[in-house]
Amino acid sequence: MVDKVLLVDDEKDFLDALAERMRTRDIDVTKSTSAKDALKKVETESYDAVVLDLLMPEMDGLEALKILLAKDPKLQVILLTGHATVQKGVEAMKLGAMELLEKPANFETLMDRIKKARARRMVLVSQESEEHIKKILSDKGW
């Protein structure tokens, strides 16, 4: 099964290069140059992981992270930043980010985190389905 990733970064050249590298690894990549556009995409598509730039105009990565996870708590968000601070990293993790990687992120490390994100999301979806089935069974008295 192919990993499905949403890449969000306002630096178009970086975004294009990273997307192309991921596609060579058979990853289904959707690109977005703004957090607002990414929020729209998440409403209509399902992703194994969102790779999100921390500092962007209009809306920063932390604000986007909050909204993304409010829309889909199972979503796995990996933040990328060229301006990492311990405070931002701690805040991102408290808000529910899976990981905060500093740019330029090692590509193999990023690929590893995407694989882990997909596995984590699959577990969460499976648990949710199991709970839903149990509820139906108990409600129906079967």
Secondary structure, 3 states (H helix, E strand, C coil): CCCEEEEECCCHHHHHHHHHHHHCCCCEEEEECCHHHHHHHHHHCCCCEEEEECCCCCCCHHHHHHHHHHHCCCCCEEEEECCCCHHHHHHHHHHCCCEEEECCCCHHHHHHHHHHHHHHHHHHHHHHHHHHHHHHHHHHCC
